[in-house]
Amino acid sequence: MPEYIHLKIKRQDGPKEPSRWEEFKIPYKPNMNVVSVLMELRKNPTNAHGQKTTPVVWDCTCLEEVCGACTMLINGKARQACSALIDQLEQPIKLAPLTKFPVIRDLQVDRQVMFEHLKKVKAWVNIDGAFDLGRGPRLSEHDRKVAYQLSRCMTCGCCMEACPNVNSKSDFMGAAPLAQVRLFNIHPLGKMDKNQRLDAIMTKGGITDCGNSQNCVMACPKNVPLTTSIADLNRQTTLYSFARFFNR
Amino acid sequence: MDLEKQHYFIRKLHSMSGVLPIGLFLMEHLIVNSFSMRGPEAYNNAVAVLQSIPFLPVVELLLIAIPIIFHGLYGLWIVYLAKNNVLSYTYYRNWLFYLQRVTAIITLIFVAYHSYTLRIANALFGLEISFNTMTAVLSNPWMMVFYIVGLLASVYHFANGLATFLITWGVTVGPFSQRVAVIVSGLLFISLSYIGIQALFAFI
């Protein structure tokens, strides 16, 4: 049994500060995950050289891989710290903030852009009316299954992190908001605003900026069928674009 | 014209132009070139038939030159926009994506050189396009290597591009059909490469 857990953490004191790597050695306990190691580190923030340092900043909320807040690069791959078990990781364990989002401090990043994308593509169902509209139409079992898979997206950003076409040079929104367009276009009430959502993704940074590297679907911790959704939206937008032109 | 507003159309045009007409032309070009395997006379006859197409300059300009220039230049911009990460995410699809961009650059350089030294030289300086001309070019071993690299790059770019074209237009939606498309595009890559290499070696 190892005596300690060896960590290498990419630190950054603020959004515009330079980054640096700092090593830590935490006494080993079985069955830890990256979050519990970071909590342990916080009790006594001392690096591997015995120097006092600032506690490492990171985000976490649910601790059961459904909120996406603790997403970071763990040994180079984007995943959630809460479901990354120490006993299954190769040491030294390298922790770094996501690279496709602005760093706030240490491992904490600002993923506001994902919310902006959801707003841009109108990822909601309009239900508000002046009076009770009654029950909506039923969903077929097939559509319900697909919708459930899509609804598991927790906006963690793994798909954006893994995507070569999401970067500072491009405006591509990545797979997550596109899958939500598919979800709300399946919904019986959401369908009524189908074309508005398609219009929203047929723009710069939208569906056509996907390059089919298909990293997103591999990186997704919730197994959301991202590439199938993108291809399905390719079909929806292709048909819609013809209709839009020829009906004009 | 507001380019941002036309973004969807331009991207779709870029995707379409790679298959129609460029991909179709590539296949026609490789098949006609393979007449070199039937000897100088057959090859020169095939070239003569092509050169006798009515309105040839217009056809070449509209169906070959302009689509290739558009696809190539806009494609360079798309290549620039990607930040490749095959070393962190080593999935085969990511490699196909990366190779698509690598072969894009090689193909662009090759096609520019190839068309300048043959078709454009023919128009400007009256260079005769014949079996002997090609033999003279390809008897230089470095030129042969350059042509083989250019051939493989352009055939890969076309075959893999065809598989992603099917995704881009919403034909292959599910993972199974997308996998079948990759296998078919692999077979297309092998057969077109075989035809092309046989045709090249027939010149020397």
Interface residues (C-beta under 8 A of the other chain):
Chain A: G76 K77 A162 P164 N165 N167 K169 S170 F172 M202 T203 K204 G206 I207 T208 D209 G211 N212 S213 Q214 N215 M218 A219 T227 T228 I230 A231 D232 L233 N234 R235 Q236 T237 T238 L239 S241
Chain B: E4 H7 Y8 F9 R11 K12 I78 Y80 L81 A82 K83 N84 N85 S88 Y89 Y91 R93 N94 L96 F97 Y98 Q100 T164 I167 T168 W169 G170 V171 T172 V173 G174 P175 Q178
